[in-house]
């Protein structure tokens, strides 16, 4: 079995800023093909963050779509000081929180929603996906967000702290605690 973090990165594919910068420039220039490429490369991560906040598949799909519409409309405001993924995820987070306020309550995440988040990978089997989904369900919402943002988006802990508006020490603590829970769960124990 793959290590926890390697499995998450393999399954959800970490993106590098240099892969996305040209697409952001194209987006700002009104290139619809750049929007399509950006969507194909980042939709799983954007959906994953929305899903981790909203815990409802249909709402997460709406926020994912709205994120790319907003990115298209506001592309000229992007400044390559940070990472394109962090910019997209900030949009996603803001839209998800707005939807959450509208809804004013969260619902439990169904196994089907977690399955829809998984992408096809030859390196990750259906059994691995099931085991990862079960292990991730043992984490708190914040722990799951920190792990997924680090594993799927490749964000550094300080970027996650800024995105989630948490102190860096809290992000690091939640990350370490989450990895310990995942390890214990995957080794057969029951982490709570």
C-alpha positions in Angstrom: 0.0 0.0 0.0 1.2 3.5 -0.8 2.1 5.9 2.1 -0.8 8.1 3.0 0.6 11.4 1.6 2.0 9.7 -1.5 -1.4 8.0 -2.1 -3.2 11.3 -1.8 -0.8 13.1 -4.1 -1.0 10.3 -6.7 -4.8 10.2 -6.5 -5.4 13.9 -6.5 -2.3 15.1 -8.4 -0.3 18.0 -6.9 0.0 21.0 -9.4 3.0 23.2 -9.7 2.7 27.0 -10.2 4.8 26.9 -13.3 2.2 24.6 -14.9 -0.6 27.1 -14.3 1.1 30.6 -14.8 0.8 30.5 -18.6 -2.8 29.5 -18.4 -3.5 32.5 -16.1 -1.9 34.8 -18.6 -4.1 33.3 -21.3 -7.1 33.7 -19.1 -6.3 37.4 -18.6 -6.0 37.7 -22.4 -9.5 36.2 -22.9 -8.3 32.9 -24.2 -11.1 30.3 -23.8 -8.7 27.4 -24.5 -6.6 28.6 -21.4 -9.8 28.5 -19.3 -10.5 25.0 -20.6 -7.0 23.8 -19.7 -7.1 25.5 -16.3 -10.4 23.8 -15.6 -9.2 20.3 -16.6 -6.0 20.6 -14.5 -7.6 22.1 -11.4 -11.2 21.1 -11.2 -10.6 18.1 -8.9 -8.7 20.3 -6.3 -11.3 23.1 -6.5 -14.1 20.6 -6.1 -12.3 18.9 -3.2 -12.0 22.1 -1.3 -15.6 23.1 -1.9 -16.7 19.6 -0.9 -14.6 19.7 2.3 -16.3 22.9 3.3 -19.8 22.3 2.1 -20.0 18.5 2.6 -22.6 18.3 -0.1 -21.8 17.2 -3.6 -24.3 19.3 -5.6 -23.4 22.4 -3.7 -19.7 21.7 -4.3 -20.3 21.3 -8.0 -22.1 24.6 -8.1 -19.2 26.3 -6.3 -16.7 24.7 -8.6 -18.5 26.0 -11.7 -18.9 29.5 -10.1 -15.1 29.5 -9.2 -14.2 29.2 -12.9 -16.7 31.7 -14.0 -15.4 34.1 -11.3 -11.8 33.4 -12.4 -12.7 34.2 -16.0 -14.3 37.4 -15.0 -11.5 38.5 -12.6 -8.5 37.1 -14.4 -7.0 40.5 -15.0 -6.8 41.0 -11.2 -4.6 38.0 -10.7 -1.0 39.0 -9.9 1.7 36.3 -10.1 3.0 37.1 -6.6 1.7 33.9 -5.1 0.5 30.7 -6.8 -2.4 30.4 -9.3 -3.8 27.5 -7.3 -3.9 29.6 -4.1 -5.7 32.3 -6.0 -8.3 29.8 -7.4 -8.7 28.2 -4.0 -9.2 31.5 -2.3 -12.1 32.2 -4.8 -13.4 28.7 -4.1 -13.2 29.1 -0.3 -15.0 32.5 -0.4 -17.8 31.1 -2.7 -18.2 28.0 -0.5 -18.4 30.1 2.7 -21.0 32.3 1.1 -23.0 29.2 0.1 -22.6 27.8 3.6 -24.0 31.0 5.1 -26.9 30.8 2.7 -27.6 27.3 3.7 -26.8 28.0 7.4 -26.2 24.3 8.1 -24.0 21.5 6.8 -25.0 18.0 5.9 -22.9 14.8 6.2 -20.8 13.8 3.2 -22.1 10.7 1.5 -19.7 8.0 0.3 -20.9 8.7 -3.3 -19.7 12.3 -2.9 -16.2 11.1 -1.8 -16.2 8.7 -4.8 -17.0 11.5 -7.2 -14.0 13.4 -5.8 -11.6 10.6 -6.8 -10.0 10.9 -10.2 -8.9 7.9 -12.3 -5.4 6.9 -11.7 -3.7 3.7 -12.8 -1.6 3.8 -9.6 -4.5 4.0 -7.2 -6.9 1.1 -7.1 -10.6 1.2 -6.2 -9.7 -0.5 -2.9 -7.1 2.2 -2.2 -9.7 4.9 -2.9 -12.1 3.2 -0.5 -9.5 2.9 2.2 -8.4 6.5 1.7 -12.0 7.7 1.8 -12.6 5.8 5.0 -9.4 7.1 6.6 -10.2 10.7 5.6 -13.6 10.4 7.1 -12.0 9.9 10.5 -10.5 13.4 10.3 -12.2 16.6 11.4 -13.2 19.0 8.6 -10.3 21.3 9.3 -7.8 18.4 9.4 -9.2 17.0 6.1 -8.9 20.5 4.5 -5.3 20.9 5.5 -4.3 17.5 4.3 -6.1 17.8 1.0 -4.8 21.3 0.3 -1.3 20.1 1.0 -1.6 16.8 -0.9 -3.8 17.8 -3.9 -3.0 21.4 -4.4 0.6 21.2 -3.3 0.2 24.3 -1.1 2.8 25.0 1.5 1.6 25.1 5.1 1.9 28.9 5.3 -0.2 29.2 2.1 -2.8 26.9 3.7 -2.7 29.1 6.9 -3.4 32.2 4.8 -6.1 30.5 2.8 -8.0 29.1 5.8 -7.2 32.2 7.9 -5.6 30.1 10.7 -2.3 30.6 12.5 0.6 28.7 10.9 1.1 26.8 14.2 -2.5 25.6 14.1 -2.2 24.4 10.5 1.0 22.5 11.3 -0.6 21.0 14.4 -3.7 19.9 12.5 -1.5 18.5 9.7 0.6 16.4 12.1 -2.5 15.2 14.0 -4.2 14.3 10.8 -1.3 12.3 9.5 -1.1 10.5 12.8 -4.8 9.6 12.6 -4.5 8.5 9.0 -1.5 6.4 9.8 -3.2 4.8 12.8 -6.4 4.2 10.8 -4.5 2.6 7.9 -2.5 0.4 10.2 -5.6 -1.0 11.6 -6.2 1.1 14.7 -9.2 3.3 15.3 -8.1 7.0 15.6 -10.6 9.4 17.2 
